[in-house]
Amino acid sequence: MDSEEFSLPLSRLANERLHAMVPGGAHTYAKGDDQYPEDLAPVISHGQGAHVWDIDGNRYIEYGSGLRSVSLGHAHPRVIEAVRRELDRGSNFVRPSVVEVEAAERFLATVPTAEMVKFAKNGSDATTAAVRLARAATGRPRVAVCGDHPFFSVDDWFIGTTPMAAGIPAATTDLTVTFPYGDLAATEDLLTRHRGEVACLILEPATHTEPPPGYLQGLRELADRHGCVLVFDEMITGLRWSEAGAQGLYGVVPDLSTFGKALGNGFAVSALAGRRDLMERGGLRHSGDRVFLLSTTHGAETHSLAAAMAVLTTYVEEGITARLHALGERLAAGVRDAAAAMGVGDHLVVRGRASNLVFATLDENRQPSQPYRTLFLRRLLTGGVLAPSFVVSSALDDADIDHTVEVVAQACAVYRKALDAGDPTPWLGGRPVKPVFRRSA
């Protein structure tokens, strides 16, 4: 279908209704309609496997499913069956459920570098709990975050460092410092400059780039030497890098780590895991000051924990991580070949580990461009591909990948025309997409 004929009238009306009631029109900024071409932000009716349908009746091959959370595909039968078994048994009680015992055992068996685990509902709660533990254990106020990674938490200690810092006191933000990924010398300089003040180093162990040789081990040694806690945010890398996350793949053991996203295949569950002596500070079997670690009404809701157990079992028994890598490699090769064939191989750039692919859209000067991203997304949507990233799910098949590459080739032909014209504006269909983190709406 020609992109000029492609319209989403029902989705457009639903988006207007959302904006009237929900700030931002979505419950996650990354899902906002400002992230999509104007009037082409589909509102989803349902999903099955690697496909989703919008309320206008269009079917899409979906990438980045649920912001990387639905890695097995929508309504995965093993996950749904595990949840269904719990439906008639109640979801929340005044005392722990036996499901909490089983889920903790399953998690710790899958992530053997961790000694204790506590479940929650979202990643922000888990990372903030890690920061609080580190501050309590070290008696230090500062948090050092990797400045090259885009998101760690909705809480003040992190959001205060972004362009959306409205409402956050400077006194809070001043306690967060940043270090660059892959640069041990700069991190050591930071720790020396704030000697005795940094409670923890928190980073994604890997995301869009592989860690340089020896880097993670070097961070481990720096943290030990400077007496701070090493925290791996494994929200993205957990399961996608290996069943035990990046720590399982690279063999470097953090003091604390946080998991989420793929852990529940769309059900709300996250985890804080780590060393017993640190984690127990939030428990009852220690003699020090108590840490209010994680205490949430819905943190151990049985359906999500059942989903997590099914996910962990499926990954191990069906070799899901290897399948994600194989699918991603096929997709990356196809997209790169298509872009090169259309003469835009230096402008549409696929990056990242095969199980976690993203793409960059570069302009005539090979600089990141939101207008060119808009042009590209518009053509993908017209071709039935919903792809804010190229992050794969295991539900994709070769036919899905082949169709995606075909649509990418068509999009690249338009990309080439825009580059030749030196202006993508005629192909945008409206305002360009916008970055999530920006100061004004």
Residue pairs with C-beta under 8 A, 6 or more apart in sequence:
1 382
2 382
3 378
3 379
3 381
3 382
3 429
4 429
6 40
6 381
6 382
7 39
8 39
8 40
8 41
8 42
8 43
8 54
8 56
8 58
9 56
10 43
10 54
10 55
10 56
11 41
11 42
11 43
11 54
11 55
11 56
12 39
14 43
14 55
15 25
15 33
15 41
15 43
18 25
18 26
18 43
19 25
24 32
25 32
25 33
26 32
26 33
28 67
29 436
30 67
30 388
30 436
31 67
32 41
32 436
33 41
34 433
34 434
35 41
35 388
35 433
35 434
35 436
36 42
36 377
36 381
36 388
36 433
37 374
37 377
37 378
37 381
37 428
37 429
37 430
37 433
38 428
38 429
38 430
38 431
39 429
39 430
40 377
40 378
40 381
40 429
42 54
42 55
42 56
42 58
42 60
42 381
42 386
43 54
43 55
44 52
44 53
44 54
44 55
45 52
45 53
45 54
45 55
46 52
46 53
46 74
47 53
47 62
47 65
47 70
47 74
47 75
48 73
48 74
48 75
49 73
49 74
49 75
49 393
49 395
50 61
50 62
50 65
50 73
50 74
50 393
50 395
50 396
50 397
50 400
51 59
51 60
51 61
51 62
51 74
52 59
52 60
52 62
52 74
52 386
53 59
53 60
54 60
58 384
59 384
60 381
60 384
60 385
60 386
61 384
61 385
61 386
61 387
61 396
61 400
61 403
61 404
62 74
62 386
62 387
62 393
63 385
63 386
63 387
63 388
63 389
63 390
63 391
63 392
63 393
63 404
64 387
64 388
64 389
64 390
64 391
65 71
65 73
65 74
65 266
65 391
65 393
66 261
66 266
67 261
68 236
68 240
68 261
68 262
68 356
68 389
68 391
69 260
69 261
69 262
69 264
69 265
69 266
70 265
70 266
70 393
71 239
71 240
71 261
71 262
71 265
71 320
71 324
71 393
71 394
72 78
72 79
72 265
72 311
72 314
72 320
72 393
72 394
72 395
73 393
73 394
73 395
73 396
74 266
74 395
76 265
76 310
76 314
76 395
78 310
78 313
78 314
79 265
79 267
79 307
79 310
79 311
79 314
81 310
82 306
82 307
82 309
82 310
83 267
83 303
83 306
83 307
83 310
85 306
86 99
86 302
86 303
86 306
87 303
89 302
90 302
91 301
91 302
91 303
92 297
92 298
92 300
92 301
92 302
96 300
97 300
97 302
97 305
99 300
99 302
99 305
99 306
99 309
100 119
100 300
100 305
102 305
102 309
103 119
103 305
103 306
103 308
103 309
104 117
104 119
106 308
106 309
106 312
106 313
107 114
107 117
107 259
107 271
107 273
107 308
107 312
108 114
108 115
108 116
108 117
108 273
110 243
110 244
110 312
110 315
110 316
111 117
111 243
111 244
111 245
111 247
111 248
111 257
111 259
111 273
112 244
112 248
113 244
113 247
113 248
113 253
113 254
113 257
114 257
114 273
114 274
115 273
115 274
115 275
115 276
115 279
116 273
116 274
116 275
116 276
116 279
116 280
117 271
117 272
117 273
117 279
118 129
118 271
118 272
118 273
118 279
118 282
118 293
118 294
118 299
119 269
119 270
119 271
119 294
119 299
119 300
119 304
119 305
119 308
120 126
120 129
120 269
120 270
120 271
120 272
120 294
120 296
120 299
121 268
121 269
121 270
121 296
121 298
121 299
121 301
121 304
122 260
122 268
122 270
123 153
123 233
123 235
123 258
123 260
123 261
123 270
124 152
124 153
124 154
124 155
125 270
125 294
125 296
126 258
126 259
126 260
126 270
126 271
126 272
126 294
127 152
127 153
127 155
127 158
127 202
127 231
127 233
127 258
128 153
128 155
128 157
129 272
129 282
129 293
129 294
130 200
130 202
130 229
130 231
130 256
130 257
130 258
130 272
130 274
131 143
131 153
131 157
131 199
131 200
131 202
131 231
132 291
132 292
132 293
133 229
133 256
133 274
133 278
133 279
133 281
133 282
133 291
133 293
134 140
134 143
134 199
134 200
134 228
134 229
134 231
134 255
134 256
134 278
135 141
135 143
135 199
135 200
136 281
136 289
136 291
137 199
137 229
137 278
137 281
138 199
138 200
138 227
138 228
138 229
140 196
140 197
140 198
140 199
140 228
141 175
141 197
141 199
142 175
142 176
142 177
142 194
142 197
142 198
142 199
143 157
143 175
143 176
143 177
143 198
143 199
143 200
143 202
144 176
144 177
144 178
144 179
144 187
144 190
144 191
144 194
144 198
144 200
144 201
144 202
144 228
145 152
145 158
145 161
145 176
145 177
145 178
145 179
145 202
145 203
146 178
146 179
146 180
146 181
146 201
146 202
146 203
146 204
147 161
147 178
147 179
147 180
147 181
148 180
148 181
148 182
149 181
149 203
149 204
149 207
149 233
150 437
151 158
152 158
152 202
152 233
153 159
156 168
156 169
156 172
156 173
157 172
157 175
157 176
158 176
159 165
159 168
160 168
160 169
160 170
160 172
160 173
160 176
161 173
161 176
161 178
162 437
163 437
163 438
163 439
164 437
164 438
164 439
165 173
177 190
177 194
177 198
179 186
179 187
179 190
179 201
179 203
180 186
180 187
181 203
181 209
182 209
182 211
182 212
182 215
184 215
184 218
184 219
184 222
187 201
187 219
187 222
188 222
190 198
191 198
191 222
191 226
191 228
195 226
196 227
198 226
198 228
199 228
199 229
200 223
200 228
200 229
200 230
200 231
200 255
200 256
201 219
201 222
201 223
201 228
201 229
201 230
201 231
202 231
202 233
203 219
203 231
203 232
203 233
204 232
204 233
204 234
204 235
204 236
204 237
204 246
205 211
205 216
205 232
205 233
205 234
205 237
205 245
205 246
205 247
205 250
205 252
205 254
206 237
206 241
206 246
206 250
206 353
207 236
207 237
207 352
207 356
208 351
208 352
208 356
208 358
209 351
209 352
210 353
211 250
216 246
216 250
216 252
217 252
219 230
219 252
220 230
220 252
220 253
220 254
223 229
223 230
223 255
229 255
229 256
229 278
230 254
230 255
230 256
231 254
231 255
231 256
231 257
231 258
232 245
232 246
232 247
232 254
232 256
232 257
232 258
233 257
233 258
234 245
234 246
234 247
234 257
234 258
234 259
235 258
235 259
235 260
235 261
235 270
236 261
236 356
237 245
237 246
237 356
238 245
238 246
238 257
238 259
238 260
238 261
238 262
238 263
239 245
239 259
239 262
239 263
239 311
239 315
239 320
239 321
240 262
240 321
240 324
240 353
240 355
240 356
241 248
241 249
241 321
241 353
241 355
242 248
242 249
242 321
243 312
243 315
243 316
243 321
245 257
245 259
247 253
247 254
247 257
254 274
255 274
255 275
255 278
256 272
256 273
256 274
256 275
256 278
256 279
257 272
257 273
257 274
258 270
258 271
258 272
258 273
259 270
259 271
259 273
260 269
260 270
260 271
262 311
263 269
263 270
263 271
263 308
263 311
263 312
264 304
264 307
264 308
264 311
265 307
265 310
265 311
266 307
267 303
267 304
267 307
267 308
268 298
268 301
268 304
269 304
269 305
269 307
269 308
272 279
272 293
272 294
273 279
279 293
280 286
281 288
281 290
281 291
281 293
282 290
282 291
282 292
282 293
282 294
283 293
314 320
315 321
318 394
320 394
321 355
323 394
324 354
324 355
324 392
324 393
324 394
325 353
325 354
325 355
326 354
327 354
327 392
327 394
327 396
327 401
328 353
328 354
328 355
328 356
328 357
328 390
328 392
329 354
330 398
330 401
331 357
331 390
331 392
331 401
331 404
331 405
332 350
332 354
332 357
332 390
334 401
334 402
334 404
334 405
334 408
335 348
335 350
335 359
335 390
335 404
335 405
335 408
336 345
336 350
337 405
338 405
338 408
338 409
338 412
339 345
339 347
339 348
339 408
339 412
341 409
341 412
342 409
342 412
342 413
342 415
342 416
343 416
343 419
344 412
344 415
344 416
344 419
346 362
346 366
347 361
347 362
347 363
347 366
347 372
347 415
347 419
348 359
348 360
348 361
348 362
348 376
348 408
348 412
348 415
349 359
349 360
349 362
350 357
350 358
350 359
350 390
351 357
351 358
351 359
351 360
352 358
354 392
355 391
355 392
356 391
357 389
357 390
357 391
357 392
358 389
358 390
358 391
359 376
359 389
359 390
360 368
361 368
361 369
361 370
361 372
361 373
361 375
361 376
361 415
362 368
362 369
362 372
363 369
363 371
363 372
363 419
363 424
364 419
364 422
369 424
370 432
370 433
370 434
370 435
371 424
371 425
371 428
371 432
372 415
372 418
372 424
373 432
373 433
374 424
374 428
374 429
374 432
374 433
375 411
375 414
375 415
375 418
375 424
375 427
375 428
376 411
376 415
377 387
377 388
377 433
378 427
378 428
378 429
379 407
379 410
379 411
379 414
380 386
380 387
380 407
380 408
380 411
383 403
383 406
383 407
383 410
383 411
384 403
384 407
385 403
385 404
385 407
385 408
387 404
414 427
417 427
418 424
418 426
418 427
